[in-house]
Amino acid sequence: MTDDEFRAAMSRLAAGVVLVTAQEPPLDPDDPAAPGGEDVGMTATAFLSVSLDPPLALVSVREGSRMDDLLAEQPLWAVSVLSESQRHIAGRFAMKGRISDRLLFADLPHVRGEVSGAPLVDGALATLELRTEQRVTAGDHTLVIGRVLTARLPGPEGGPLTYFKGRYRHLG
């Protein structure tokens, strides 16, 4: 089996699209007045529920990526489940060689998670805040398993943004 054959087969699996976010820890963790670091975001389609008791979810991140490095040191992170009208957000945070995350968040309507401090996208179908419980190396990716600390349904009812056959799609 070739990489292309595997990729083509997996492209037939429809997946929901989320924005995974985290905030870099402050430069001086001993100073409570020190500002937090930069916000970091990543579009993901490999996000899933793992367990109800305790509530656990998993995201797969490319090993050595900025998000992988950040989640190795920052245990608190968040997920915004994107709606079908938020395709532009998914594309923005999935670009290769993109501009700094600071600029990507600058005009993105969001609130800060009360537990994680990470950005939560306005209008998302659901938002979750998590604390890393376990990291598992799996080939060229890291599976980050997090305990769900908060789960909210802030956005209006609507369809999810999905990814199928290499493109963002709408259900229906």
Number of C-alpha atoms within 10 A of each C-alpha: 5 7 8 9 10 10 12 13 11 13 15 12 10 16 19 20 25 29 24 27 25 28 23 21 18 15 11 12 11 8 9 9 9 12 13 15 13 16 19 22 26 22 21 21 20 14 22 14 13 14 12 10 7 9 14 19 21 23 20 21 26 16 16 12 13 14 19 19 13 18 21 13 11 17 18 24 29 30 28 26 25 28 25 20 14 18 17 11 19 21 13 17 20 15 11 8 6 11 11 11 15 12 11 16 19 9 8 13 11 15 12 13 20 11 14 22 19 25 28 29 27 17 21 26 22 22 25 21 27 24 21 20 14 12 17 11 13 12 9 10 16 20 20 22 22 24 22 22 16 15 14 12 14 15 16 11 12 13 14 23 23 20 19 16 14 12 9 18 18 14 8 4
